[in-house]
Amino acid sequence: MNSNLIGALGESRAQIEFMKRGHEVYTGGSNTYYDFLANKQGVITRVEVKSTTRRNKTNTGWIFDIRRSFGDLPFDSSKIDKLCLYIQPLDILLIKDSKKITQKTEYLVLDDDF
């Protein structure tokens, strides 16, 4: 499966999850820092989605490239509210508070973290 399709699956999975939680979902253009906006009772949440199929070298977790614009820009937690991490082979979606993320290029989710 190519990376564009995996990314599209991750975004769809995240949008469905937010809708299940009672949000209205709005997709933006390609020049935004987020993949979509979620609105619940007037509170807007900026959501970025990253997908992976990649294991780390020790085979203990999953590696996400969290850079923006095809790797040109480092992750900026001030531009989004939630980071959704989609592990495609397991069909698992993790939702993280972006303000707690200090990494700028890669994010590791260990198998024990979910």
Residue, then its C-alpha position, 0 to 999 in steps of 0.5 A: m500500500n502506498s504512503n498516500l493511501i495510508g495517510a488518507l486512511g489515517e485521516s479518515r479514521a481520525q475524522i470518524e473518531f472525532m465524529k463519533r465523539g460528537h464533533e463536526v469535522y471540517t477539512g482544510g486546504s493543503n497549505t494549513y498546519y492541520d489536517f482538519l478542524a473539529n467543532k464541538q459546541g463551539v470549541i474548535t480543535r485543530v487536528e493533525v494526523k500522522s500514519t505509520t507502518r514503520r517499526n523501530k530498530t529494536n522492534t518494540g514500537w512504531i515510529f512516526d515522522i511528525r514533520r510537516s510539508f513532506g519533511d520540510l518543517p519541524f513539528d510545531s505544537s503551537k499550530i495544532d491542538k491534537l495529534c492523531l497517530y494512526i498505526q495502519p497495520l493494527d488499525i489503531l488510532l491514538i490521540k495525543d495532546s500536542k502541547k505535551i509533545t516536545q519532539k520535532t521530527e519523529y515520535l515513537v510509540l512503544d507497544d506498551d503505550f497502548 
